[in-house]
Amino acid sequence: MKLAAFFLSYRPEFRKTVFVSLLISGYFQLSAQQVNFRSLRYDEDYTAFGKDTLHNWYHHLKYRHVDKLSKAYLSLGGEIRYQYFYYHNPEWGQQPKDRDGFVLSRFLAHADLHFGKRLRLFTQLQGSLASGTVSENTAVNQNPLDLHQLLFDYLIFNKGHKSLLIRFGRQELSYGSQRLISVREAPNNRQSFDVIKGMYESENFSADVFYADYVMAKTGIFDDPILDNSNKLGAFYLVFNTVPVVQNIDLYYFGLKKQVSVFQDADGKELRHSFGSRIWKTKGKWVYDLEAVYQFGNVSEKKVSAWTISSNIFYAFQSLKSKPVVGLKTELISGDRHLNDQRLNTFNPLYPKGAYFGLASLIGPYNLRDLHPYFQINLSPKISWLADYDLFWRMRKSDGVYAVNGKILYPGHTASSRFIGSQLGTELDFRPNPFLYFRAEFTWFNSGGYLKEAGPGKDITMTGVTAQLRF
């Protein structure tokens, strides 16, 4: 009832947006079989629309020649997303009570202009709004309007299965499992970088090398800084495909230079080097994603030595009509071993996905051990149901619990228990077509001994609804 009353009486613009979205999606059905939306919208390719005999307004939106003589063409697209969330006992009772929940909205619009086969310009605007939140909004939730992406491509060569491309400008980055570098799809405002990048591809190998400056988003209009030098990242990322036995291997390095970092046992300038490897397989009944990372460097005067090992293994019952999946995720993430010494062992996940341990986003990947079984099943070709259960422990008693953004929620010395708590989550997804997506979700976090010692330790429940249109 809270959800219905909130939308019907308090958010009239939401009803209008949903109506328009449903109306538009009816026209989109004509092109549904040819649409393949990507998380990184600049990876989409609509050149096939130029050869298609079916020409409706949506085809012209996705592929339109600039003029009759030129080979240049323009592709337009965007996204509208509304989310409603209600938290009972936010931050385990530490934050003020929320009576009726809050709404997050996000609007994305992009233009992709190709000048023949070698040159390309891609730009995207983003607007993110938060309404009804109890605490002060940050740029993660609220950034009304800004230039989110503006990138230029130059294709140096493309012969056979080999190509080399240079890309520079403001852009989103996403690598591997998105444990370290992600677009941050949740909670609201996606993140981007000012980057110069070289990309080489062959039949079974790809390599990216880049230098980036993280965009520190602000809460105003067109106020995100350019190259503010406070948060830099240098990297290489190698992918080897069709490798015997293991299928695929990623090898990578990320070098982080940050002006201000805060951990329980260190704060100040951070220089951190991360070397990692990932073994993965996405086809067949057995699917796996195994990753290990080691970090070294310094935070202020303290030497860094940190690590993580993670796995995601599941079995898909492909012969069954409902395609059920049973899986298990695990994480071992280092924490600081000794308080007030000259070493820091807390792992830094760099720029991870927002919903790292479930959509409620309660705990971040620092100083942690977790065991995470899950189950997913297709109730129909368009409806799927997911249920998962997560158990959390602190890796080191001397270190605390952190949020996804690195904020220290509770320090380590305030409690002796390792057990943080357990989290039960479930979600129902509905995809009527490639353009529309709806989700209803529920999360219950049962507080463990550590949270009850360190703070109020109340159980958290979260309910949420998402409606999204992409075009």
Summary of the structure (lengths in Angstrom):
residues: 471
radius of gyration: 22.9
end to end distance: 31.3
largest distance: 73.2
contacts: 1546
relative contact order: 0.11
helix: 12%
strand: 52%
